[in-house]
Amino acid sequence: MAKFNKMIKGSFLGTVGLVGSLFFITKYKAQPRNQSIPPFFSKKAPYIFAHRGGMAVRPEHTKLAFDNAVTHDIDGFEIDVRLTKDHQLVVFHDATVDRTTNGSGKVAEHTLAELKQLDAAFQYIDINGVRPFRGHKDAKILSFDELLELYPKQLINVDLKDTPDNIEGQLAPEIIYNLIVAQQAQKRILVTSFHDKQIERFNLISQGTVAIGASQKEVAEGVLKFFTGLGHTFQPKANTFQMPVSFKGIKLTSPRFIQWLNERNIIPGYYGINNLDMMTDLIFYGAHTLVTDRPDLAQRFKQTHRK
């Protein structure tokens, strides 16, 4: 979230000069760009994804979490991936293993075999203040290809976490693309990254055959242009915006903004949606994808939404 705020500020400085010169002669008018919608978004909306498998109720990024999410009629998972020392792609968020496991050190300093020895539920505490999943056989770090094999019917929104300036970041886009193709999963994968360079690298390799999400930079540019009356000048590169509901008091969930995205075939998505009222409001406004820490809420929402 802090990075998103910083990116917005940077985009504002780059946009304010243009706004100053065009504000009085440019008037907002929706001019939809006929960007094609990829197969990833061809199923009936809304999509509700379990964030890291549903990290509020199970140890994040483990089979425990993903199995639980599937029982709650979830559409897919929002996950993160990093590259190991032996260049294997693992489903993991942090740069180090310390926060969630009984190990220490960077993911990039361990082989996949070494990471498999760790207890990925070691630090997890449930709402009762206990650690019920320590030592569980399914509390293991998964490789990305394992995840694809285990859940062949789930949509997967995957975030490339390695920074573009290190060796892991340089290799990750091609490695993940090869894994996607090997599993014939091009139509059910959405690749995103906070880093603009990673999205560019992946899209260059995939040649538009896999859906991509906007980087922080592109989201910031779109938000600033919309709210400063220059929305008609925005040229999207990605298929979807995935956003928080607000930043620094600026609401990103206004119906007009969501409509603006939809008119350009930019799929509106929001993360951190952990209450039913917010789910209901966002879908009513026209949002397509919601990411939640609570798969159980997703099931309750869908049962109501179908009525």
HELIX and SHEET records of a PDB file:
HELIX    1   1 ALA A    2  LEU A   22  1                                  21    
HELIX    2   2 PRO A   39  PHE A   41  5                                   3    
HELIX    3   3 LYS A   63  THR A   71  1                                   9    
HELIX    4   4 VAL A  107  GLU A  109  5                                   3    
HELIX    5   5 LEU A  112  LYS A  116  1                                   5    
HELIX    6   6 PHE A  144  LEU A  150  1                                   7    
HELIX    7   7 ILE A  167  ALA A  182  1                                  16    
HELIX    8   8 GLN A  186  ARG A  188  5                                   3    
HELIX    9   9 ASP A  196  SER A  206  1                                  11    
HELIX   10  10 GLN A  216  PHE A  227  1                                  12    
HELIX   11  11 GLY A  231  THR A  233  5                                   3    
HELIX   12  12 PRO A  255  GLU A  263  1                                   9    
HELIX   13  13 LEU A  276  TYR A  285  1                                  10    
HELIX   14  14 PRO A  295  HIS A  305  1                                  11    
SHEET    1   A 6 LEU A  89  VAL A  91  0                                        
SHEET    2   A 6 GLY A  76  LEU A  83 -1                                        
SHEET    3   A 6 TYR A  47  HIS A  51  1                                        
SHEET    4   A 6 THR A 289  THR A 292  1                                        
SHEET    5   A 6 ILE A 267  TYR A 271  1                                        
SHEET    6   A 6 THR A 240  MET A 243  1                                        
SHEET    1   B 5 LEU A  89  VAL A  91  0                                        
SHEET    2   B 5 GLY A  76  LEU A  83 -1                                        
SHEET    3   B 5 LEU A 155  LEU A 160  1                                        
SHEET    4   B 5 ILE A 189  THR A 192  1                                        
SHEET    5   B 5 ALA A 211  ILE A 212  1                                        
SHEET    1   C 2 SER A 246  PHE A 247  0                                        
SHEET    2   C 2 ILE A 250  LYS A 251 -1                                        
END                                                                             
